[in-house]
């Protein structure tokens, strides 16, 4: 797996599976979405690729809505998929969700990670 920024994914997503990960806000206010490029999908997952892509995309949407139960279930299902290449992302995301469950995030919370 390789990590790229979305603006650099033009043409890559025609040949490989490209999945969004996190979006970052830099000090200048610009937003950048990190993506992973999956080059080799295990043969036994090929028939599930589109549904797994949709589940991954929905995970990020529901994460932004603070729908933690959906996220927990999606992460449980997605862990081990993609040949395990995204497992560290899912573990990290699950840890963030578990922390967020204990906090009052308020109405202004955003899934965007702010970098200083």
C-alpha positions in Angstrom: 0.0 0.0 0.0 1.1 3.5 -0.8 -0.1 6.8 0.7 -0.7 9.7 -1.6 -2.7 12.9 -1.5 -6.0 13.1 -3.3 -4.8 15.7 -5.8 -2.1 13.3 -6.9 -4.5 10.4 -7.5 -5.6 11.5 -11.0 -5.0 8.5 -13.2 -3.9 6.2 -10.4 -7.5 5.4 -9.5 -8.1 4.1 -13.0 -5.6 1.4 -12.5 -5.6 0.8 -8.7 -8.1 0.9 -5.8 -7.7 4.2 -4.1 -9.4 4.8 -0.8 -9.7 8.1 1.1 -8.3 8.0 4.7 -8.1 11.3 6.7 -8.4 14.9 5.7 -6.0 17.4 7.2 -6.2 21.1 7.6 -2.8 22.9 7.3 -1.9 26.2 9.0 -2.6 28.1 5.8 -6.2 26.7 5.8 -5.8 24.3 2.9 -7.3 20.9 3.1 -5.6 17.8 2.0 -7.0 14.3 1.9 -4.6 11.3 2.3 -5.5 8.3 0.3 -4.1 4.8 0.1 -3.4 3.0 -3.1 -4.0 -0.7 -2.9 -2.1 -2.5 -5.7 -2.9 -6.1 -5.0 -6.3 -7.2 -3.8 -6.4 -10.8 -2.7 -8.1 -13.0 -5.4 -10.8 -14.2 -2.9 -11.8 -10.5 -2.3 -12.1 -9.5 -5.9 -15.9 -10.2 -6.0 -16.3 -8.0 -2.9 -14.2 -5.1 -4.0 -17.0 -2.7 -4.9 -19.0 -3.4 -1.7 -15.9 -3.1 0.4 -15.1 0.2 -1.2 -18.6 1.4 -0.5 -18.4 0.2 3.1 -15.1 2.0 3.6 -16.5 5.3 2.1 -19.6 5.0 4.2 -17.4 4.5 7.3 -15.8 7.8 6.7 -19.2 9.5 6.1 -20.6 8.0 9.3 -17.4 8.9 11.2 -18.1 12.5 10.3 -21.6 12.2 11.7 -20.3 10.7 14.9 -22.3 7.5 14.2 -19.9 5.5 16.4 -22.0 2.2 16.4 -21.9 2.1 12.6 -18.2 2.8 12.6 -17.5 0.1 15.1 -19.4 -2.5 13.0 -17.8 -1.3 9.7 -14.3 -1.4 11.2 -15.0 -4.9 12.5 -16.0 -6.0 9.0 -13.2 -4.2 7.2 -10.4 -5.3 9.4 -8.5 -8.0 7.6 -9.8 -7.0 4.2 -7.6 -5.5 1.5 -5.0 -8.2 2.4 -4.7 -6.5 5.8 -3.1 -3.4 4.3 -5.5 -1.0 6.0 -5.6 -2.7 9.3 -3.3 -0.1 11.0 -5.6 2.7 9.8 -8.7 0.8 11.1 -7.0 0.2 14.5 -6.0 3.9 14.7 -9.5 5.0 13.7 -11.1 2.7 16.3 -8.8 4.1 19.0 -9.9 7.7 18.1 -13.6 6.6 18.1 -13.2 5.0 21.5 -11.7 8.2 22.8 -14.4 10.4 21.2 -17.1 8.2 22.8 -15.9 9.5 26.2 -15.9 13.1 25.2 -18.5 15.7 24.6 -17.5 16.8 21.1 -20.2 19.4 20.7 -21.9 20.5 17.5 -18.7 22.1 16.1 -16.7 18.9 16.0 -15.2 18.0 12.6 -13.4 14.8 11.4 -10.7 17.0 9.8 -7.4 16.7 11.6 -5.8 20.1 12.2 -2.0 20.3 11.8 0.0 23.1 13.3 
